[in-house]
Amino acid sequence: MSALTAERPAASQGRGTPLVSLRNIQKHFGSLHALRGASVEVYPGEIVALVGDNGAGKSTLVKVMAGVHAADSGEYLFEGKPVTVKKPTDATALGIQTVYQDLSLCSNLDAVQNLYLGREVTGSWWGGGRIKRAECEVRARELLTRMRLGNLSLTRPVGAMSGGQRQNIAIARSILETPKVVILDEPTAALSHSAAEGVSTLIRTLADQGLGIVIVSHDIHHFVVNATDRIEVMRLGANCASFKSKDVTGEQVVNAMVGGNEGVNLAG
Ligand SMILES: Nc1ncnc2c1ncn2[C@@H]1O[C@H](COP(=O)(O)OP(=O)(O)OP(=O)(O)O)[C@@H](O)[C@H]1O
């Protein structure tokens, strides 16, 4: 069953086993101690935001999750079992996809070409191994419809699309691999308020279909408090507060980021 069609195990209904759990992660870059016992976990159907000031360690922590950086020490559990994740392919093999801020799309190519770049549906080698555009198009339309993005043009170059549309295509591309967890790096950076709302709707659709979503974001007041379920606040390489998004204001989150309410845990 694809993650998109999975019944919602609904983190919101209770806890169960996290999809991914990183605990007490330490990471040095030379003499720089970037992560000092940082932790993060995400449950099926849950959207978790990682927030913190510049240099707090958010990107490093999600890069450990994505296998870009190997942790010096700490635990990495996937569906409750210890796993070794030392390179990106280890993470993708587990079902963890990452959408980086640059989106890694080709502006001159259309949505179908971007979705299937590097993994095109081809004919048999004896038939010339040609890319089956029509089949890619059908699959792309099915995927976008399941993601409630049926209105997106399949044929317009993505360079001619809005920032929100490009973000949605980048997320759709990550979903093609039917992941269990999607990491999003600043998905609303440089988006208008309404485009950011479109991204919020999309990630909620994905979470409702059982994915765990981890988001790094500085967009505290509009996006993080409204579009996520739980907020982990990081400072100086460690967790310093945790909130249920529905119970907190942007001001309280920012206050925690700058050291206002040390060690708060209201996430339950
Ligand atoms: N590849 C690297 N090599 C050396 N130092 C690094 C590397 N990546 C991150 N750092 C350092 O680790 C610390 C944490 O950086 P990180 O990018 O994780 O912070 P962040 O919370 O994501 O910040 P921002 O919000 O500015 O992106 C910083 O001091 C940063 O300079």
PDBQT file of the ligand as one rigid body, heavy atoms in Angstrom, charges set to zero:
ROOT
HETATM    1  N1  LIG A 301      29.047  21.201   6.784  1.00  0.00    +0.000 N 
HETATM    2  C1  LIG A 301      29.371  21.964   7.818  1.00  0.00    +0.000 A 
HETATM    3  N2  LIG A 301      30.652  22.198   8.145  1.00  0.00    +0.000 NA
HETATM    4  C2  LIG A 301      30.999  22.938   9.203  1.00  0.00    +0.000 A 
HETATM    5  N3  LIG A 301      30.109  23.524  10.035  1.00  0.00    +0.000 NA
HETATM    6  C3  LIG A 301      28.811  23.337   9.766  1.00  0.00    +0.000 A 
HETATM    7  C4  LIG A 301      28.376  22.564   8.649  1.00  0.00    +0.000 A 
HETATM    8  N4  LIG A 301      27.021  22.544   8.651  1.00  0.00    +0.000 NA
HETATM    9  C5  LIG A 301      26.631  23.293   9.691  1.00  0.00    +0.000 A 
HETATM   10  N5  LIG A 301      27.695  23.763  10.373  1.00  0.00    +0.000 N 
HETATM   11  C6  LIG A 301      27.666  24.556  11.590  1.00  0.00    +0.000 C 
HETATM   12  O1  LIG A 301      26.863  23.865  12.519  1.00  0.00    +0.000 OA
HETATM   13  C7  LIG A 301      26.067  24.792  13.264  1.00  0.00    +0.000 C 
HETATM   14  C8  LIG A 301      24.594  24.437  13.075  1.00  0.00    +0.000 C 
HETATM   15  O2  LIG A 301      24.257  24.749  11.728  1.00  0.00    +0.000 OA
HETATM   16  P1  LIG A 301      22.832  24.406  11.116  1.00  0.00    +0.000 P 
HETATM   17  O3  LIG A 301      22.910  24.731   9.661  1.00  0.00    +0.000 OA
HETATM   18  O4  LIG A 301      22.444  23.052  11.505  1.00  0.00    +0.000 OA
HETATM   19  O5  LIG A 301      21.901  25.460  11.861  1.00  0.00    +0.000 OA
HETATM   20  P2  LIG A 301      20.426  25.881  11.526  1.00  0.00    +0.000 P 
HETATM   21  O6  LIG A 301      19.685  25.853  12.810  1.00  0.00    +0.000 OA
HETATM   22  O7  LIG A 301      19.888  25.052  10.432  1.00  0.00    +0.000 OA
HETATM   23  O8  LIG A 301      20.640  27.375  11.050  1.00  0.00    +0.000 OA
HETATM   24  P3  LIG A 301      19.901  28.248   9.910  1.00  0.00    +0.000 P 
HETATM   25  O9  LIG A 301      18.536  28.543  10.426  1.00  0.00    +0.000 OA
HETATM   26  O10 LIG A 301      20.757  29.451   9.831  1.00  0.00    +0.000 OA
HETATM   27  O11 LIG A 301      19.919  27.437   8.646  1.00  0.00    +0.000 OA
HETATM   28  C9  LIG A 301      26.417  26.174  12.738  1.00  0.00    +0.000 C 
HETATM   29  O12 LIG A 301      27.389  26.730  13.609  1.00  0.00    +0.000 OA
HETATM   30  C10 LIG A 301      26.993  25.904  11.376  1.00  0.00    +0.000 C 
HETATM   31  O13 LIG A 301      27.920  26.897  10.996  1.00  0.00    +0.000 OA
ENDROOT
TORSDOF 0
